Amino acid sequence: MQAENSSNIVPPSSRSSNYIALRYCDFPPGVTALGMNDKVSSCRYMVIFQYGSAILFNIEDREVESYLEIVQRHASGLLPEMRRDDYCVKEQPLLAKDMQGGPDYIVVKTLDTDSIRIIGSVLGQSIALDYFVSQGPEYSLSTRTSG
């Protein structure tokens, strides 16, 4: 997947290798188009995790399938049903705090690639956990303490 999408890869900021982040802009990096430069909010992003979650940012509903086809070409074993959750991410530079949020949205002061990675990671894990919980008790999690 990395080789096929090398021009769209967002370089990782850590050694974590369980995901790939891809950026799609309609114009070359750094070029101004319609008064917008190459900032995060003017591009579309996809964060794909090895455990099967794909998180899409700034992608219209009508475009979702074409972006998911990129992932499906490299997937090994697709689930019979796709789980989907909509979560709103807004950028508000004049926000008094670094972020604020609720059950289905988050407002951040600055939306950057690190924010996309973090939000994508939380959402990806959440949807994966939701899937395993829906599979029944054979996937239940347990913790054990010694003492």
VMD Tcl script that builds the backbone (N, CA, C; Angstrom):
set m [mol new atoms 441]
animate dup $m
set s [atomselect $m all]
$s set {name element resname resid chain x y z} {
  {N N MET 1 A 0.820 -1.182 0.000}
  {CA C MET 1 A 0.000 0.000 0.000}
  {C C MET 1 A 0.872 1.257 0.000}
  {N N GLN 2 A 1.960 1.216 0.777}
  {CA C GLN 2 A 2.849 2.367 0.824}
  {C C GLN 2 A 3.485 2.638 -0.532}
  {N N ALA 3 A 3.923 1.601 -1.219}
  {CA C ALA 3 A 4.571 1.779 -2.513}
  {C C ALA 3 A 3.603 2.369 -3.540}
  {N N GLU 4 A 2.375 1.893 -3.532}
  {CA C GLU 4 A 1.382 2.369 -4.495}
  {C C GLU 4 A 0.942 3.806 -4.215}
  {N N ASN 5 A 1.047 4.257 -2.973}
  {CA C ASN 5 A 0.579 5.587 -2.580}
  {C C ASN 5 A 1.706 6.461 -2.044}
  {N N SER 6 A 2.929 6.227 -2.488}
  {CA C SER 6 A 4.094 6.913 -1.916}
  {C C SER 6 A 4.010 8.430 -1.996}
  {N N SER 7 A 3.383 8.977 -3.014}
  {CA C SER 7 A 3.296 10.437 -3.129}
  {C C SER 7 A 2.290 11.042 -2.160}
  {N N ASN 8 A 1.453 10.210 -1.536}
  {CA C ASN 8 A 0.435 10.695 -0.613}
  {C C ASN 8 A 0.744 10.400 0.849}
  {N N ILE 9 A 1.834 9.713 1.139}
  {CA C ILE 9 A 2.143 9.326 2.511}
  {C C ILE 9 A 2.514 10.536 3.353}
  {N N VAL 10 A 1.923 10.605 4.545}
  {CA C VAL 10 A 2.312 11.599 5.535}
  {C C VAL 10 A 3.390 10.928 6.380}
  {N N PRO 11 A 4.601 11.472 6.391}
  {CA C PRO 11 A 5.681 10.823 7.150}
  {C C PRO 11 A 5.290 10.667 8.629}
  {N N PRO 12 A 5.553 9.498 9.203}
  {CA C PRO 12 A 5.198 9.269 10.609}
  {C C PRO 12 A 6.016 10.153 11.540}
  {N N SER 13 A 5.398 10.536 12.648}
  {CA C SER 13 A 6.104 11.373 13.621}
  {C C SER 13 A 6.684 10.531 14.752}
  {N N SER 14 A 6.437 9.234 14.716}
  {CA C SER 14 A 6.980 8.328 15.735}
  {C C SER 14 A 7.357 7.021 15.056}
  {N N ARG 15 A 7.810 6.085 15.834}
  {CA C ARG 15 A 8.203 4.785 15.285}
  {C C ARG 15 A 7.031 3.828 15.141}
  {N N SER 16 A 5.849 4.281 15.474}
  {CA C SER 16 A 4.678 3.422 15.384}
  {C C SER 16 A 4.507 2.941 13.947}
  {N N SER 17 A 4.350 1.654 13.781}
  {CA C SER 17 A 4.234 1.101 12.430}
  {C C SER 17 A 2.919 0.368 12.225}
  {N N ASN 18 A 1.929 0.644 13.071}
  {CA C ASN 18 A 0.663 -0.058 12.909}
  {C C ASN 18 A -0.347 0.728 12.076}
  {N N TYR 19 A 0.104 1.797 11.433}
  {CA C TYR 19 A -0.797 2.585 10.608}
  {C C TYR 19 A -0.039 3.239 9.454}
  {N N ILE 20 A -0.818 3.707 8.487}
  {CA C ILE 20 A -0.288 4.530 7.410}
  {C C ILE 20 A -1.253 5.699 7.260}
  {N N ALA 21 A -0.723 6.900 7.151}
  {CA C ALA 21 A -1.538 8.095 6.953}
  {C C ALA 21 A -1.293 8.611 5.536}
  {N N LEU 22 A -2.387 8.873 4.838}
  {CA C LEU 22 A -2.308 9.356 3.461}
  {C C LEU 22 A -2.993 10.715 3.347}
  {N N ARG 23 A -2.394 11.612 2.573}
  {CA C ARG 23 A -2.950 12.951 2.343}
  {C C ARG 23 A -3.234 13.107 0.853}
  {N N TYR 24 A -4.416 13.614 0.542}
  {CA C TYR 24 A -4.822 13.875 -0.841}
  {C C TYR 24 A -5.220 15.336 -0.954}
  {N N CYS 25 A -4.478 16.093 -1.748}
  {CA C CYS 25 A -4.787 17.489 -2.009}
  {C C CYS 25 A -5.039 17.647 -3.500}
  {N N ASP 26 A -5.880 18.589 -3.860}
  {CA C ASP 26 A -6.196 18.815 -5.265}
  {C C ASP 26 A -5.175 19.701 -5.947}
  {N N PHE 27 A -4.132 20.080 -5.217}
  {CA C PHE 27 A -3.113 20.965 -5.764}
  {C C PHE 27 A -1.773 20.599 -5.157}
  {N N PRO 28 A -0.676 20.942 -5.801}
  {CA C PRO 28 A 0.650 20.590 -5.283}
  {C C PRO 28 A 0.910 21.239 -3.922}
  {N N PRO 29 A 1.675 20.582 -3.039}
  {CA C PRO 29 A 1.969 21.125 -1.712}
  {C C PRO 29 A 2.538 22.536 -1.790}
  {N N GLY 30 A 2.000 23.414 -0.942}
  {CA C GLY 30 A 2.507 24.775 -0.842}
  {C C GLY 30 A 1.936 25.742 -1.857}
  {N N VAL 31 A 1.144 25.243 -2.812}
  {CA C VAL 31 A 0.594 26.111 -3.851}
  {C C VAL 31 A -0.752 26.654 -3.386}
  {N N THR 32 A -0.968 27.925 -3.602}
  {CA C THR 32 A -2.235 28.543 -3.232}
  {C C THR 32 A -3.268 28.275 -4.317}
  {N N ALA 33 A -4.435 27.826 -3.910}
  {CA C ALA 33 A -5.526 27.576 -4.847}
  {C C ALA 33 A -6.812 28.090 -4.219}
  {N N LEU 34 A -7.473 28.979 -4.907}
  {CA C LEU 34 A -8.709 29.565 -4.410}
  {C C LEU 34 A -8.539 30.188 -3.033}
  {N N GLY 35 A -7.401 30.796 -2.798}
  {CA C GLY 35 A -7.165 31.481 -1.533}
  {C C GLY 35 A -6.805 30.565 -0.376}
  {N N MET 36 A -6.625 29.273 -0.640}
  {CA C MET 36 A -6.284 28.336 0.429}
  {C C MET 36 A -4.913 27.757 0.136}
  {N N ASN 37 A -4.058 27.699 1.146}
  {CA C ASN 37 A -2.767 27.053 0.913}
  {C C ASN 37 A -2.844 25.608 1.370}
  {N N ASP 38 A -1.738 24.919 1.308}
  {CA C ASP 38 A -1.705 23.487 1.627}
  {C C ASP 38 A -1.774 23.288 3.139}
  {N N LYS 39 A -2.902 23.589 3.719}
  {CA C LYS 39 A -3.067 23.355 5.143}
  {C C LYS 39 A -3.954 22.143 5.344}
  {N N VAL 40 A -3.929 21.615 6.528}
  {CA C VAL 40 A -4.614 20.361 6.812}
  {C C VAL 40 A -6.087 20.417 6.437}
  {N N SER 41 A -6.767 21.491 6.772}
  {CA C SER 41 A -8.209 21.553 6.546}
  {C C SER 41 A -8.579 21.631 5.068}
  {N N SER 42 A -7.630 21.886 4.177}
  {CA C SER 42 A -7.937 21.966 2.752}
  {C C SER 42 A -7.612 20.663 2.016}
  {N N CYS 43 A -7.187 19.641 2.729}
  {CA C CYS 43 A -6.848 18.347 2.132}
  {C C CYS 43 A -7.749 17.261 2.700}
  {N N ARG 44 A -7.738 16.101 2.034}
  {CA C ARG 44 A -8.447 14.925 2.533}
  {C C ARG 44 A -7.401 13.955 3.076}
  {N N TYR 45 A -7.737 13.283 4.169}
  {CA C TYR 45 A -6.808 12.360 4.815}
  {C C TYR 45 A -7.473 11.017 5.046}
  {N N MET 46 A -6.637 9.983 5.037}
  {CA C MET 46 A -7.085 8.650 5.376}
  {C C MET 46 A -6.001 8.033 6.257}
  {N N VAL 47 A -6.404 7.519 7.421}
  {CA C VAL 47 A -5.483 6.835 8.323}
  {C C VAL 47 A -5.952 5.388 8.394}
  {N N ILE 48 A -5.081 4.464 7.979}
  {CA C ILE 48 A -5.429 3.051 7.901}
  {C C ILE 48 A -4.580 2.279 8.903}
  {N N PHE 49 A -5.229 1.478 9.724}
  {CA C PHE 49 A -4.554 0.714 10.768}
  {C C PHE 49 A -4.472 -0.755 10.384}
  {N N GLN 50 A -3.400 -1.418 10.824}
  {CA C GLN 50 A -3.201 -2.835 10.509}
  {C C GLN 50 A -4.324 -3.708 11.048}
  {N N TYR 51 A -4.982 -3.278 12.115}
  {CA C TYR 51 A -6.048 -4.094 12.695}
  {C C TYR 51 A -7.378 -3.925 11.960}
  {N N GLY 52 A -7.405 -3.119 10.876}
  {CA C GLY 52 A -8.582 -3.102 10.014}
  {C C GLY 52 A -9.401 -1.833 9.977}
  {N N SER 53 A -9.112 -0.860 10.785}
  {CA C SER 53 A -9.885 0.379 10.759}
  {C C SER 53 A -9.296 1.355 9.747}
  {N N ALA 54 A -10.177 2.087 9.084}
  {CA C ALA 54 A -9.781 3.162 8.177}
  {C C ALA 54 A -10.562 4.400 8.590}
  {N N ILE 55 A -9.855 5.465 8.907}
  {CA C ILE 55 A -10.469 6.703 9.353}
  {C C ILE 55 A -10.294 7.735 8.248}
  {N N LEU 56 A -11.398 8.363 7.842}
  {CA C LEU 56 A -11.396 9.317 6.744}
  {C C LEU 56 A -11.680 10.722 7.277}
  {N N PHE 57 A -10.894 11.700 6.840}
  {CA C PHE 57 A -11.070 13.098 7.233}
  {C C PHE 57 A -11.332 13.943 5.993}
  {N N ASN 58 A -12.319 14.835 6.073}
  {CA C ASN 58 A -12.646 15.789 4.998}
  {C C ASN 58 A -13.061 15.096 3.708}
  {N N ILE 59 A -13.663 13.951 3.785}
  {CA C ILE 59 A -14.075 13.216 2.589}
  {C C ILE 59 A -15.593 13.192 2.541}
  {N N GLU 60 A -16.128 13.669 1.430}
  {CA C GLU 60 A -17.579 13.726 1.234}
  {C C GLU 60 A -18.157 12.311 1.193}
  {N N ASP 61 A -19.407 12.177 1.630}
  {CA C ASP 61 A -20.067 10.869 1.620}
  {C C ASP 61 A -20.020 10.216 0.241}
  {N N ARG 62 A -20.187 11.010 -0.813}
  {CA C ARG 62 A -20.203 10.461 -2.174}
  {C C ARG 62 A -18.832 9.957 -2.614}
  {N N GLU 63 A -17.763 10.336 -1.896}
  {CA C GLU 63 A -16.403 9.928 -2.254}
  {C C GLU 63 A -15.884 8.755 -1.411}
  {N N VAL 64 A -16.583 8.417 -0.357}
  {CA C VAL 64 A -16.101 7.415 0.606}
  {C C VAL 64 A -15.751 6.101 -0.067}
  {N N GLU 65 A -16.633 5.584 -0.898}
  {CA C GLU 65 A -16.399 4.275 -1.531}
  {C C GLU 65 A -15.114 4.261 -2.347}
  {N N SER 66 A -14.839 5.321 -3.089}
  {CA C SER 66 A -13.626 5.318 -3.922}
  {C C SER 66 A -12.364 5.318 -3.059}
  {N N TYR 67 A -12.396 5.974 -1.904}
  {CA C TYR 67 A -11.242 5.944 -1.009}
  {C C TYR 67 A -11.113 4.582 -0.330}
  {N N LEU 68 A -12.234 3.985 0.039}
  {CA C LEU 68 A -12.177 2.660 0.668}
  {C C LEU 68 A -11.712 1.583 -0.310}
  {N N GLU 69 A -11.937 1.786 -1.609}
  {CA C GLU 69 A -11.435 0.835 -2.599}
  {C C GLU 69 A -9.909 0.777 -2.586}
  {N N ILE 70 A -9.262 1.891 -2.282}
  {CA C ILE 70 A -7.797 1.916 -2.161}
  {C C ILE 70 A -7.366 0.959 -1.063}
  {N N VAL 71 A -8.081 0.986 0.054}
  {CA C VAL 71 A -7.769 0.114 1.190}
  {C C VAL 71 A -8.104 -1.339 0.855}
  {N N GLN 72 A -9.256 -1.568 0.247}
  {CA C GLN 72 A -9.705 -2.930 -0.042}
  {C C GLN 72 A -8.764 -3.679 -0.975}
  {N N ARG 73 A -8.087 -2.965 -1.862}
  {CA C ARG 73 A -7.134 -3.628 -2.776}
  {C C ARG 73 A -5.981 -4.273 -2.011}
  {N N HIS 74 A -5.714 -3.806 -0.810}
  {CA C HIS 74 A -4.591 -4.308 -0.026}
  {C C HIS 74 A -5.033 -5.075 1.217}
  {N N ALA 75 A -6.332 -5.243 1.394}
  {CA C ALA 75 A -6.854 -5.899 2.592}
  {C C ALA 75 A -6.815 -7.408 2.438}
  {N N SER 76 A -6.602 -8.076 3.547}
  {CA C SER 76 A -6.663 -9.537 3.542}
  {C C SER 76 A -7.849 -9.953 4.400}
  {N N GLY 77 A -8.926 -10.320 3.772}
  {CA C GLY 77 A -10.112 -10.761 4.489}
  {C C GLY 77 A -10.961 -9.597 4.958}
  {N N LEU 78 A -12.001 -9.287 4.230}
  {CA C LEU 78 A -12.908 -8.216 4.613}
  {C C LEU 78 A -14.051 -8.767 5.442}
  {N N LEU 79 A -14.529 -7.960 6.371}
  {CA C LEU 79 A -15.672 -8.362 7.180}
  {C C LEU 79 A -16.937 -8.296 6.326}
  {N N PRO 80 A -17.928 -9.122 6.649}
  {CA C PRO 80 A -19.153 -9.129 5.846}
  {C C PRO 80 A -19.921 -7.807 5.944}
  {N N GLU 81 A -19.736 -7.086 7.010}
  {CA C GLU 81 A -20.413 -5.799 7.166}
  {C C GLU 81 A -19.410 -4.738 7.593}
  {N N MET 82 A -19.607 -3.548 7.065}
  {CA C MET 82 A -18.724 -2.455 7.444}
  {C C MET 82 A -19.380 -1.675 8.568}
  {N N ARG 83 A -18.620 -1.400 9.595}
  {CA C ARG 83 A -19.113 -0.559 10.681}
  {C C ARG 83 A -18.696 0.861 10.384}
  {N N ARG 84 A -19.611 1.770 10.609}
  {CA C ARG 84 A -19.342 3.162 10.298}
  {C C ARG 84 A -19.810 4.036 11.448}
  {N N ASP 85 A -19.051 5.081 11.703}
  {CA C ASP 85 A -19.421 6.042 12.723}
  {C C ASP 85 A -19.037 7.426 12.208}
  {N N ASP 86 A -19.881 8.386 12.394}
  {CA C ASP 86 A -19.587 9.755 11.980}
  {C C ASP 86 A -19.179 10.558 13.204}
  {N N TYR 87 A -18.083 11.258 13.078}
  {CA C TYR 87 A -17.536 12.053 14.173}
  {C C TYR 87 A -17.070 13.372 13.575}
  {N N CYS 88 A -17.518 14.464 14.124}
  {CA C CYS 88 A -17.209 15.783 13.583}
  {C C CYS 88 A -15.941 16.338 14.238}
  {N N VAL 89 A -15.007 16.790 13.414}
  {CA C VAL 89 A -13.779 17.431 13.885}
  {C C VAL 89 A -13.764 18.837 13.302}
  {N N LYS 90 A -13.717 19.831 14.175}
  {CA C LYS 90 A -13.713 21.225 13.729}
  {C C LYS 90 A -12.467 21.930 14.219}
  {N N GLU 91 A -11.989 22.849 13.411}
  {CA C GLU 91 A -10.843 23.672 13.780}
  {C C GLU 91 A -11.357 25.073 14.105}
  {N N GLN 92 A -10.972 25.573 15.284}
  {CA C GLN 92 A -11.378 26.908 15.714}
  {C C GLN 92 A -10.173 27.597 16.352}
  {N N PRO 93 A -9.400 28.370 15.569}
  {CA C PRO 93 A -8.153 28.978 16.048}
  {C C PRO 93 A -8.311 29.876 17.275}
  {N N LEU 94 A -9.480 30.475 17.470}
  {CA C LEU 94 A -9.677 31.380 18.605}
  {C C LEU 94 A -10.223 30.683 19.846}
  {N N LEU 95 A -10.225 29.351 19.834}
  {CA C LEU 95 A -10.695 28.574 20.976}
  {C C LEU 95 A -9.821 28.861 22.189}
  {N N ALA 96 A -10.442 29.090 23.349}
  {CA C ALA 96 A -9.697 29.424 24.570}
  {C C ALA 96 A -8.838 28.250 25.047}
  {N N LYS 97 A -9.334 27.028 24.903}
  {CA C LYS 97 A -8.593 25.828 25.302}
  {C C LYS 97 A -7.950 25.208 24.067}
  {N N ASP 98 A -7.099 24.213 24.278}
  {CA C ASP 98 A -6.518 23.511 23.133}
  {C C ASP 98 A -7.567 22.685 22.396}
  {N N MET 99 A -8.566 22.182 23.161}
  {CA C MET 99 A -9.634 21.394 22.558}
  {C C MET 99 A -10.821 21.321 23.486}
  {N N GLN 100 A -11.963 21.006 22.930}
  {CA C GLN 100 A -13.157 20.692 23.701}
  {C C GLN 100 A -13.994 19.759 22.861}
  {N N GLY 101 A -14.867 19.010 23.498}
  {CA C GLY 101 A -15.608 18.039 22.712}
  {C C GLY 101 A -16.787 17.458 23.425}
  {N N GLY 102 A -17.423 16.534 22.746}
  {CA C GLY 102 A -18.581 15.825 23.251}
  {C C GLY 102 A -18.593 14.428 22.677}
  {N N PRO 103 A -19.722 13.721 22.811}
  {CA C PRO 103 A -19.781 12.324 22.371}
  {C C PRO 103 A -19.595 12.118 20.862}
  {N N ASP 104 A -19.929 13.116 20.042}
  {CA C ASP 104 A -19.820 12.922 18.594}
  {C C ASP 104 A -19.092 14.061 17.888}
  {N N TYR 105 A -18.299 14.826 18.619}
  {CA C TYR 105 A -17.541 15.906 17.992}
  {C C TYR 105 A -16.350 16.305 18.857}
  {N N ILE 106 A -15.404 16.957 18.216}
  {CA C ILE 106 A -14.280 17.569 18.923}
  {C C ILE 106 A -13.943 18.869 18.192}
  {N N VAL 107 A -13.624 19.884 18.959}
  {CA C VAL 107 A -13.189 21.154 18.409}
  {C C VAL 107 A -11.751 21.345 18.876}
  {N N VAL 108 A -10.846 21.569 17.933}
  {CA C VAL 108 A -9.437 21.767 18.263}
  {C C VAL 108 A -9.005 23.161 17.837}
  {N N LYS 109 A -8.051 23.692 18.560}
  {CA C LYS 109 A -7.521 25.014 18.221}
  {C C LYS 109 A -6.779 24.955 16.896}
  {N N THR 110 A -5.964 23.931 16.736}
  {CA C THR 110 A -5.194 23.757 15.514}
  {C C THR 110 A -5.333 22.316 15.040}
  {N N LEU 111 A -5.793 22.151 13.810}
  {CA C LEU 111 A -5.878 20.818 13.221}
  {C C LEU 111 A -4.628 20.608 12.382}
  {N N ASP 112 A -3.758 19.730 12.854}
  {CA C ASP 112 A -2.531 19.423 12.131}
  {C C ASP 112 A -2.429 17.911 11.959}
  {N N THR 113 A -1.373 17.462 11.321}
  {CA C THR 113 A -1.259 16.025 11.052}
  {C C THR 113 A -1.137 15.215 12.338}
  {N N ASP 114 A -0.533 15.773 13.384}
  {CA C ASP 114 A -0.482 15.050 14.657}
  {C C ASP 114 A -1.881 14.884 15.248}
  {N N SER 115 A -2.700 15.923 15.148}
  {CA C SER 115 A -4.091 15.822 15.619}
  {C C SER 115 A -4.839 14.746 14.849}
  {N N ILE 116 A -4.631 14.713 13.551}
  {CA C ILE 116 A -5.296 13.708 12.718}
  {C C ILE 116 A -4.864 12.305 13.129}
  {N N ARG 117 A -3.576 12.117 13.385}
  {CA C ARG 117 A -3.098 10.795 13.833}
  {C C ARG 117 A -3.721 10.395 15.165}
  {N N ILE 118 A -3.752 11.320 16.123}
  {CA C ILE 118 A -4.285 11.003 17.448}
  {C C ILE 118 A -5.786 10.735 17.387}
  {N N ILE 119 A -6.523 11.628 16.757}
  {CA C ILE 119 A -7.970 11.445 16.638}
  {C C ILE 119 A -8.259 10.167 15.860}
  {N N GLY 120 A -7.514 9.933 14.777}
  {CA C GLY 120 A -7.692 8.713 13.990}
  {C C GLY 120 A -7.431 7.464 14.803}
  {N N SER 121 A -6.402 7.497 15.635}
  {CA C SER 121 A -6.070 6.344 16.468}
  {C C SER 121 A -7.196 6.033 17.460}
  {N N VAL 122 A -7.689 7.055 18.115}
  {CA C VAL 122 A -8.773 6.851 19.094}
  {C C VAL 122 A -10.026 6.331 18.403}
  {N N LEU 123 A -10.397 6.936 17.276}
  {CA C LEU 123 A -11.592 6.498 16.553}
  {C C LEU 123 A -11.411 5.090 15.983}
  {N N GLY 124 A -10.226 4.801 15.453}
  {CA C GLY 124 A -9.957 3.471 14.906}
  {C C GLY 124 A -10.062 2.388 15.959}
  {N N GLN 125 A -9.503 2.640 17.131}
  {CA C GLN 125 A -9.585 1.671 18.222}
  {C C GLN 125 A -11.016 1.535 18.725}
  {N N SER 126 A -11.736 2.639 18.771}
  {CA C SER 126 A -13.112 2.622 19.246}
  {C C SER 126 A -14.007 1.776 18.346}
  {N N ILE 127 A -13.887 1.957 17.044}
  {CA C ILE 127 A -14.730 1.202 16.122}
  {C C ILE 127 A -14.325 -0.280 16.103}
  {N N ALA 128 A -13.031 -0.573 16.241}
  {CA C ALA 128 A -12.575 -1.966 16.307}
  {C C ALA 128 A -13.084 -2.634 17.579}
  {N N LEU 129 A -13.020 -1.936 18.689}
  {CA C LEU 129 A -13.517 -2.487 19.952}
  {C C LEU 129 A -15.028 -2.707 19.877}
  {N N ASP 130 A -15.746 -1.769 19.262}
  {CA C ASP 130 A -17.189 -1.912 19.083}
  {C C ASP 130 A -17.501 -3.185 18.299}
  {N N TYR 131 A -16.710 -3.471 17.276}
  {CA C TYR 131 A -16.914 -4.688 16.493}
  {C C TYR 131 A -16.718 -5.931 17.359}
  {N N PHE 132 A -15.618 -5.977 18.115}
  {CA C PHE 132 A -15.349 -7.162 18.938}
  {C C PHE 132 A -16.389 -7.345 20.028}
  {N N VAL 133 A -16.869 -6.280 20.613}
  {CA C VAL 133 A -17.916 -6.382 21.631}
  {C C VAL 133 A -19.196 -6.940 21.021}
  {N N SER 134 A -19.489 -6.557 19.793}
  {CA C SER 134 A -20.713 -7.035 19.139}
  {C C SER 134 A -20.639 -8.517 18.785}
  {N N GLN 135 A -19.442 -9.110 18.794}
  {CA C GLN 135 A -19.274 -10.515 18.423}
  {C C GLN 135 A -19.657 -11.474 19.531}
  {N N GLY 136 A -19.881 -10.967 20.723}
  {CA C GLY 136 A -20.342 -11.820 21.802}
  {C C GLY 136 A -19.287 -12.092 22.854}
  {N N PRO 137 A -19.634 -12.931 23.833}
  {CA C PRO 137 A -18.771 -13.157 24.998}
  {C C PRO 137 A -17.441 -13.831 24.692}
  {N N GLU 138 A -17.329 -14.536 23.573}
  {CA C GLU 138 A -16.051 -15.191 23.283}
  {C C GLU 138 A -14.937 -14.177 23.045}
  {N N TYR 139 A -15.296 -12.916 22.803}
  {CA C TYR 139 A -14.299 -11.872 22.628}
  {C C TYR 139 A -14.216 -10.955 23.839}
  {N N SER 140 A -14.787 -11.378 24.964}
  {CA C SER 140 A -14.794 -10.487 26.117}
  {C C SER 140 A -13.376 -10.280 26.645}
  {N N LEU 141 A -13.156 -9.112 27.161}
  {CA C LEU 141 A -11.855 -8.747 27.708}
  {C C LEU 141 A -11.869 -9.001 29.208}
  {N N SER 142 A -10.795 -9.498 29.731}
  {CA C SER 142 A -10.719 -9.670 31.177}
  {C C SER 142 A -9.358 -9.174 31.651}
  {N N THR 143 A -9.343 -8.729 32.871}
  {CA C THR 143 A -8.085 -8.306 33.479}
  {C C THR 143 A -7.860 -9.134 34.721}
  {N N ARG 144 A -6.608 -9.335 35.056}
  {CA C ARG 144 A -6.262 -10.139 36.211}
  {C C ARG 144 A -5.228 -9.370 37.014}
  {N N THR 145 A -5.402 -9.328 38.296}
  {CA C THR 145 A -4.412 -8.695 39.144}
  {C C THR 145 A -3.836 -9.730 40.095}
  {N N SER 146 A -2.610 -9.524 40.458}
  {CA C SER 146 A -1.999 -10.449 41.415}
  {C C SER 146 A -1.725 -9.676 42.698}
  {N N GLY 147 A -1.737 -10.357 43.769}
  {CA C GLY 147 A -1.423 -9.631 44.998}
  {C C GLY 147 A -1.897 -10.268 46.209}
}
mol reanalyze $m
mol bondsrecalc $m
mol representation Tube
mol addrep $m
